[in-house]
Amino acid sequence: EVQLVESGGGLAQPGGSLRLSCAASGFSFSIAAMNWFRQAPGKGLEWVSQITADGGITNYADFVKGRFTVSRDNGKNALYLQMNNLKPEDTAVYYCYHGARRGQGTQVTVSS
């Protein structure tokens, strides 16, 4: 059974940083591309970032480019999202995705 468990969210001030983690199990993580999505209150799901199975290629939505960094540790079956220079508009629930599967999400709130 595919399981994805996000963590690391919380409250951050504008300009601050958070590091999200996603613990994966139930599938061959090391050969799976992974994605981060987010959903802000009252808005639709937004794609944030993608990383290839070996971590060699990463892609980002324009609104996070230069501020967020996706990475992974295949030895730990873990996916990460380092978020720097956070903005209030980054407030959302963040999800890691494997195909169409996702975890419960982790809430990120950016506010002074």
Sequence and secondary structure as in RCSB ss.txt:
>XXXX:A:sequence
EVQLVESGGGLAQPGGSLRLSCAASGFSFSIAAMNWFRQAPGKGLEWVSQITADGGITNYADFVKGRFTVSRDNG
KNALYLQMNNLKPEDTAVYYCYHGARRGQGTQVTVSS
>XXXX:A:secstr
  EEEEE  EEE TT  EEEEEEEESS GGG  EEEEEE TTS EEEEEEE TTS  EEE TTTTTTEEEEEETT
TTEEEEEE S  GGG EEEEEEETTEE S EEEEE  
